[in-house]
């Protein structure tokens, strides 16, 4: 079975160069390591950085009468509200008129190129005691471009996973302090990913 990179945050060629191995000889191992590392990044940051190719609809409650928190979206197609609280989304809201996508200019916490994750209403939406999620957002979810720190973190994590092939019981070798073990996320990767972790910074704040 041939393993392919699916929604990975680096390429097999990138990882082969990083590990100084042949992409042709270790293609499946490289792809598997990248897939595993990318999904580990998704779980650790509580968001995902690959971009949807087509738009799909998702439903949301409004945090209050002024703010709705949504999943990361790199292109929003439509925002609709169920005017009668019956699950029929019949009122279309217009960006720049009825709501403002945030962060403004795709910039927050010193980072740029960010997706939309919050809608600020110009006028209040439905009362908060609605029975059904009152907001329907149709969008291409994810990030338009994988941030470079995320790509670098993927290389580091995928590289460690790749090394496990030659590390019985997670032991990569022995140093002055004893066994050198692989398994815990690299501090360097954590440092690169921390600004992008949902809830840990301005860009993840609700």
Protein Blocks (a to p, Z undefined) as FASTA:
>chain_A
ZZddehiabdfklmmmmnopafklmmmmmmmmmmmmmmmmmmmnopafbdcfbdcddddd
dfblmbccddddfbdfbdcddfkonopafbccdehklpccddehhiaehiahiacfbdcd
fbdcddfkbfbdfbdcdddedjfbacfklmmmmmmmmmmmmmmmmmgghiabdcfkopad
ehiacfklmmmmmmmpghiamklpZZ
